[in-house]
Amino acid sequence: MEIRTDSELGRSLLTERGMQWLHAHSGDPYARLLRAEDDDRRALGARIRELGPLYRSRTGAWVTGCGVLGAEILRDPRLEPLASYVGRAQLTTADADAPALPDPTARDAERLCGQALGRTADGFDLVSDVVRPVVVRTTGELLAVPPERRETFERLCGAVAPALDAGLCPPTLPRARALIDAVEGLRSLLAESAGSQAAGMRACVVGVEVTTNVVANAMLALLEQPEQWRLVCDDPRRAAAAVEETLRCDPPVRLDGRVAREDLELAGRTVTAGDEVVVHIEAANQDAGPSRDPERFDLRRATATGHLCLLEGTRFGAVAPQVRIFGAAVLRALAARAPDLRRTGSVVRRLRAPVTQAVVRFPVAA
């Protein structure tokens, strides 16, 4: 990891944030997404699609919301994943070439979810009291983290949660330093555990956040449409379909960046080596295709496949088994043990989180 003084890192972060702000004020839809304020993100995605299959943002990045082109970009070996950086300090070595994770099992996630629900009062926070702790603890067991190190592991997983967003949306200096320290702490801890450190970092930095987000987004959609939640409660096998429909309709990773290894042509545009290419996954999933009414969450949909979230062979595809198995297991446990779950307040999403739009507050009662 590159070491920088606070002054150097602070200037770099401030410059990047300032440039994003200026470009957003010019009306550039991608820059407005990165600003991550109160803009209608679906409207911005639609605007990106209107600008053509590939447009050059004022930020310098090439951006697409096209489903077909997006799939080609994410699988193109000439485009390498944009690493997660804070002020150009690399945060993770978790990439698609890292060794595979151990096979996850649903049993532990369902058991831990049941235990977590048993400790809650009448009113609780679905994300902070149940979903995130369950996903983190299940991941710790998957990675064989020693029992005496579990508390530290759980704390560090919480501290690295903003890493995916920090790659495209520079945080403040204190948050950047805290994030860098947490990543280094995780690397050191995982070096003590069995298995590949790179695979472990991928599971913690990517897998935990994506799994937590997909469950939160799924529950938000299900509780807003009680008839859909009843389908899962009546038939827990629909939990897997709920995960897949969420990946399509409200993906836990909305933007995926690549860097060109060489000069190449994409959609008739010349992309130069070193250029950044970003796939707006959410917009691409809503692109015209076989799905009718693509913005609508519907478990009765014949198929939710064909979306770009967690594509095989990509850095996010590498955690797909973890996300799908743990996510469905938590949803099954919630449906079995809390079928009368209801939202009791406003859902709050993390500030400056254009990639994940992560839910950090989800008040409910059972």
VMD Tcl script that draws the C-alpha trace (Angstrom):
set ca {
  {0.00 0.00 0.00}
  {1.20 3.46 -0.87}
  {2.01 5.51 2.24}
  {1.10 9.19 2.13}
  {1.24 11.97 4.68}
  {-2.03 13.37 5.95}
  {-1.40 16.59 4.04}
  {-0.82 14.75 0.76}
  {-3.78 12.43 1.22}
  {-6.04 15.26 2.36}
  {-5.20 17.42 -0.67}
  {-5.77 14.51 -3.05}
  {-9.15 13.62 -1.55}
  {-10.29 17.24 -1.45}
  {-9.28 17.78 -5.09}
  {-11.12 14.68 -6.29}
  {-14.27 15.56 -4.35}
  {-14.16 19.15 -5.59}
  {-13.86 18.09 -9.22}
  {-16.78 15.67 -8.88}
  {-18.85 18.46 -7.35}
  {-18.06 20.87 -10.19}
  {-18.87 18.31 -12.87}
  {-22.13 17.43 -11.11}
  {-23.16 21.09 -11.15}
  {-22.57 21.12 -14.91}
  {-25.39 18.57 -15.23}
  {-23.27 15.52 -16.06}
  {-25.44 12.54 -14.95}
  {-22.54 10.28 -13.96}
  {-20.94 13.05 -11.89}
  {-24.30 13.62 -10.23}
  {-24.43 9.93 -9.34}
  {-20.97 10.20 -7.76}
  {-22.09 13.24 -5.77}
  {-24.63 10.86 -4.22}
  {-27.12 13.38 -2.96}
  {-30.88 13.39 -3.37}
  {-31.04 13.00 -7.14}
  {-33.43 10.45 -8.59}
  {-30.92 7.72 -9.40}
  {-33.28 5.92 -11.80}
  {-33.80 9.16 -13.73}
  {-30.01 9.64 -13.90}
  {-29.63 6.08 -15.15}
  {-32.22 6.72 -17.82}
  {-30.36 9.90 -18.83}
  {-27.12 7.94 -19.16}
  {-28.86 5.48 -21.50}
  {-30.22 8.40 -23.55}
  {-26.67 9.65 -24.14}
  {-25.90 6.54 -26.18}
  {-24.37 3.13 -25.60}
  {-21.11 4.75 -24.37}
  {-20.65 8.39 -23.44}
  {-17.67 10.37 -22.16}
  {-18.46 11.88 -18.79}
  {-16.96 15.25 -17.81}
  {-15.13 13.28 -15.09}
  {-13.12 11.65 -17.88}
  {-14.70 8.22 -17.49}
  {-16.50 6.39 -20.27}
  {-19.92 5.35 -18.96}
  {-22.55 2.91 -20.22}
  {-26.04 2.01 -19.10}
  {-26.52 -0.40 -22.00}
  {-27.18 -4.01 -21.01}
  {-25.48 -5.69 -23.96}
  {-22.42 -3.42 -23.98}
  {-22.18 -3.57 -20.18}
  {-21.93 -7.36 -20.24}
  {-19.22 -7.17 -22.92}
  {-17.20 -4.65 -20.90}
  {-17.39 -6.61 -17.65}
  {-16.11 -9.74 -19.41}
  {-13.51 -8.06 -21.67}
  {-9.97 -9.17 -20.65}
  {-8.60 -5.91 -22.11}
  {-10.36 -4.06 -19.29}
  {-9.11 -4.78 -15.79}
  {-11.12 -4.11 -12.61}
  {-10.68 -0.67 -11.14}
  {-9.08 -1.36 -7.75}
  {-10.56 0.21 -4.65}
  {-8.46 3.24 -3.78}
  {-8.57 6.03 -1.26}
  {-6.48 8.92 -2.41}
  {-4.64 6.45 -4.67}
  {-3.77 4.16 -1.75}
  {-4.89 0.67 -2.73}
  {-7.33 -0.83 -0.26}
  {-7.64 -4.45 -1.31}
  {-5.97 -7.16 -3.32}
  {-9.29 -8.97 -3.65}
  {-9.67 -9.70 -7.35}
  {-11.22 -12.27 -9.61}
  {-7.94 -14.20 -9.88}
  {-7.69 -14.85 -6.13}
  {-8.13 -18.48 -5.02}
  {-11.71 -19.62 -4.54}
  {-13.44 -19.22 -1.20}
  {-14.48 -22.31 0.75}
  {-17.96 -23.54 -0.14}
  {-20.50 -21.62 1.97}
  {-23.40 -23.42 3.63}
  {-26.82 -22.04 4.49}
  {-27.21 -23.87 7.81}
  {-24.93 -21.57 9.81}
  {-26.53 -18.40 8.44}
  {-30.03 -19.62 9.32}
  {-28.90 -20.69 12.81}
  {-27.19 -17.38 13.54}
  {-30.14 -15.41 12.20}
  {-32.50 -17.29 14.50}
  {-30.24 -16.57 17.45}
  {-30.01 -12.88 16.55}
  {-33.80 -12.58 16.28}
  {-34.14 -14.29 19.65}
  {-32.06 -11.53 21.26}
  {-34.10 -8.66 19.84}
  {-36.85 -6.72 21.58}
  {-40.20 -5.83 20.02}
  {-38.53 -3.08 18.00}
  {-35.06 -3.41 16.53}
  {-32.88 -2.41 13.59}
  {-32.93 -5.07 10.91}
  {-29.49 -4.22 9.50}
  {-27.39 -3.40 12.57}
  {-29.03 -5.89 14.98}
  {-29.57 -8.86 12.67}
  {-28.42 -8.87 9.05}
  {-24.91 -7.42 9.24}
  {-23.90 -9.31 12.44}
  {-25.18 -12.57 10.98}
  {-23.37 -12.09 7.66}
  {-20.12 -11.08 9.38}
  {-20.20 -13.98 11.84}
  {-21.05 -16.49 9.13}
  {-18.19 -15.14 7.01}
  {-15.85 -15.43 10.00}
  {-16.77 -19.08 10.37}
  {-16.34 -19.61 6.63}
  {-12.81 -18.18 6.84}
  {-11.93 -20.14 10.00}
  {-11.19 -17.02 12.02}
  {-10.07 -18.19 15.50}
  {-12.79 -17.74 18.15}
  {-10.58 -15.44 20.21}
  {-10.23 -13.13 17.21}
  {-13.91 -13.03 16.20}
  {-14.69 -9.81 18.06}
  {-11.81 -8.00 16.35}
  {-12.80 -9.50 13.02}
  {-16.37 -8.26 13.37}
  {-15.21 -4.76 14.31}
  {-12.85 -4.56 11.31}
  {-15.51 -5.84 8.89}
  {-17.75 -3.01 10.03}
  {-14.95 -0.48 9.59}
  {-14.20 -1.53 5.98}
  {-17.86 -1.38 4.91}
  {-17.40 1.93 2.96}
  {-14.49 0.54 0.88}
  {-16.50 -0.19 -2.28}
  {-17.88 3.35 -2.34}
  {-14.54 4.96 -1.51}
  {-13.08 3.75 -4.79}
  {-15.29 6.15 -6.77}
  {-16.37 8.64 -4.11}
  {-13.41 9.95 -2.05}
  {-14.18 10.17 1.70}
  {-12.98 12.78 4.16}
  {-9.42 12.47 5.48}
  {-10.39 10.99 8.90}
  {-12.63 8.41 7.26}
  {-9.97 7.57 4.69}
  {-7.36 6.98 7.38}
  {-9.78 4.86 9.41}
  {-10.59 2.82 6.32}
  {-6.95 2.27 5.41}
  {-6.14 1.21 9.00}
  {-9.09 -1.20 9.02}
  {-8.00 -2.83 5.75}
  {-4.47 -3.30 7.09}
  {-5.90 -4.74 10.30}
  {-7.96 -7.25 8.36}
  {-4.96 -8.27 6.27}
  {-2.96 -8.95 9.42}
  {-5.79 -10.88 11.07}
  {-6.49 -13.03 8.02}
  {-2.80 -13.87 7.72}
  {-3.25 -15.74 11.00}
  {-6.18 -17.78 9.67}
  {-6.32 -20.74 7.33}
  {-6.80 -20.17 3.61}
  {-5.86 -17.49 1.13}
  {-5.51 -13.95 2.45}
  {-6.64 -12.54 -0.91}
  {-9.77 -14.71 -0.91}
  {-10.43 -13.71 2.69}
  {-10.13 -10.00 1.89}
  {-12.53 -10.48 -1.01}
  {-15.05 -12.17 1.30}
  {-14.77 -9.40 3.92}
  {-14.49 -6.26 1.80}
  {-16.82 -7.35 -1.01}
  {-18.81 -10.36 0.15}
  {-19.99 -9.03 3.51}
  {-21.08 -5.67 2.12}
  {-22.80 -7.08 -0.97}
  {-24.63 -9.78 1.02}
  {-25.79 -7.31 3.66}
  {-26.99 -4.90 0.98}
  {-28.85 -7.51 -1.02}
  {-30.77 -8.71 2.06}
  {-31.59 -5.15 3.12}
  {-32.73 -4.19 -0.38}
  {-34.76 -7.39 -0.67}
  {-36.52 -6.80 2.64}
  {-37.23 -3.19 1.73}
  {-38.96 -4.33 -1.47}
  {-40.77 -7.21 0.22}
  {-42.12 -5.15 3.13}
  {-43.26 -2.41 0.77}
  {-45.24 -5.05 -1.14}
  {-46.85 -7.25 1.54}
  {-48.21 -9.70 -1.01}
  {-44.63 -10.37 -2.15}
  {-43.45 -10.91 1.45}
  {-46.34 -13.33 1.99}
  {-45.15 -15.37 -1.01}
  {-41.78 -15.90 0.72}
  {-43.38 -16.64 4.11}
  {-45.71 -19.19 2.55}
  {-42.97 -20.80 0.46}
  {-39.42 -20.26 1.80}
  {-38.02 -21.66 -1.43}
  {-38.87 -18.27 -2.95}
  {-36.07 -16.71 -0.88}
  {-33.59 -17.54 -3.62}
  {-35.87 -15.89 -6.19}
  {-36.08 -12.81 -3.93}
  {-32.29 -12.55 -3.89}
  {-32.14 -12.85 -7.69}
  {-34.92 -10.32 -8.27}
  {-33.12 -7.90 -5.94}
  {-29.85 -8.35 -7.82}
  {-31.76 -7.40 -10.96}
  {-34.08 -4.68 -9.71}
  {-32.16 -3.03 -6.84}
  {-28.57 -4.28 -7.16}
  {-26.26 -4.06 -4.14}
  {-23.47 -2.86 -6.47}
  {-24.67 -0.15 -8.85}
  {-21.43 0.93 -10.53}
  {-18.50 -1.24 -11.63}
  {-15.34 0.41 -12.94}
  {-12.71 -0.91 -15.33}
  {-9.40 0.46 -16.67}
  {-8.30 -0.14 -20.28}
  {-5.08 -2.16 -20.51}
  {-4.64 -1.06 -24.14}
  {-6.24 1.09 -26.81}
  {-9.51 -0.43 -27.99}
  {-12.82 0.29 -29.71}
  {-16.08 0.12 -27.78}
  {-19.42 0.94 -29.40}
  {-17.61 2.82 -32.12}
  {-15.66 4.98 -29.65}
  {-11.89 4.94 -29.21}
  {-10.91 4.13 -25.63}
  {-7.26 4.83 -24.81}
  {-5.07 2.71 -22.55}
  {-5.49 3.95 -19.00}
  {-9.00 5.29 -19.56}
  {-11.64 4.46 -16.97}
  {-14.76 2.65 -18.20}
  {-17.75 2.40 -15.87}
  {-20.78 0.15 -16.21}
  {-23.89 1.54 -14.55}
  {-25.22 -1.87 -13.55}
  {-28.54 -0.64 -12.24}
  {-29.27 1.29 -15.47}
  {-28.09 -1.62 -17.61}
  {-30.39 -4.01 -15.73}
  {-33.30 -1.70 -16.58}
  {-32.27 -1.53 -20.24}
  {-34.81 -2.76 -22.77}
  {-34.76 -6.52 -22.78}
  {-36.94 -9.59 -22.27}
  {-38.37 -8.43 -18.91}
  {-41.67 -6.62 -18.92}
  {-41.92 -3.64 -16.55}
  {-38.22 -4.02 -15.62}
  {-38.28 -1.52 -12.75}
  {-40.92 -3.49 -10.85}
  {-39.94 -6.01 -8.15}
  {-41.96 -9.17 -8.79}
  {-41.26 -12.67 -7.49}
  {-43.75 -14.07 -9.99}
  {-41.53 -12.95 -12.84}
  {-40.74 -15.92 -15.06}
  {-37.01 -15.29 -14.73}
  {-34.76 -12.72 -13.10}
  {-31.67 -13.89 -14.95}
  {-29.85 -11.87 -17.58}
  {-28.87 -9.05 -15.22}
  {-25.26 -7.86 -14.81}
  {-24.91 -8.14 -11.04}
  {-22.37 -10.73 -9.83}
  {-21.40 -11.88 -13.33}
  {-19.20 -14.96 -13.36}
  {-15.52 -14.21 -13.94}
  {-15.64 -10.74 -12.38}
  {-14.48 -9.60 -8.95}
  {-18.10 -9.42 -7.79}
  {-18.96 -12.71 -9.45}
  {-16.28 -14.32 -7.29}
  {-18.42 -13.76 -4.17}
  {-21.67 -14.79 -5.88}
  {-22.02 -18.12 -3.97}
  {-21.47 -16.34 -0.64}
  {-24.03 -13.67 -1.52}
  {-26.68 -15.99 -2.92}
  {-26.43 -18.74 -0.29}
  {-26.10 -16.52 2.79}
  {-28.62 -14.00 1.45}
  {-31.31 -16.60 0.79}
  {-30.62 -18.28 4.15}
  {-31.17 -15.03 6.07}
  {-34.37 -14.31 4.14}
  {-35.67 -17.81 4.89}
  {-34.91 -17.39 8.58}
  {-36.66 -14.02 8.68}
  {-39.71 -15.42 6.90}
  {-39.89 -18.41 9.27}
  {-39.28 -16.57 12.53}
  {-40.67 -13.09 11.85}
  {-43.50 -13.39 9.32}
  {-45.25 -10.34 10.81}
  {-42.17 -8.14 10.39}
  {-43.01 -4.55 9.49}
  {-41.09 -1.34 9.01}
  {-41.57 1.22 11.79}
  {-39.58 4.18 10.49}
  {-37.62 5.62 7.61}
  {-34.81 3.64 6.03}
  {-31.51 5.55 6.05}
  {-28.78 4.93 3.48}
  {-25.07 5.64 3.90}
  {-23.98 9.11 2.85}
  {-21.75 9.44 -0.22}
  {-22.31 5.85 -1.28}
  {-22.93 5.87 -5.05}
  {-21.75 2.30 -5.58}
  {-23.71 0.50 -2.86}
  {-26.38 2.94 -1.62}
  {-26.01 0.83 1.53}
  {-28.84 0.77 4.07}
  {-27.49 1.63 7.54}
  {-30.76 2.10 9.41}
  {-33.83 -0.12 8.96}
  {-36.19 0.11 11.98}
  {-38.66 -2.76 12.22}
  {-40.91 -4.58 14.64}
  {-41.98 -8.19 14.65}
}
mol new
graphics top color blue
foreach p $ca { graphics top sphere $p radius 0.5 }
foreach p [lrange $ca 0 end-1] q [lrange $ca 1 end] { graphics top cylinder $p $q radius 0.2 }
display resetview
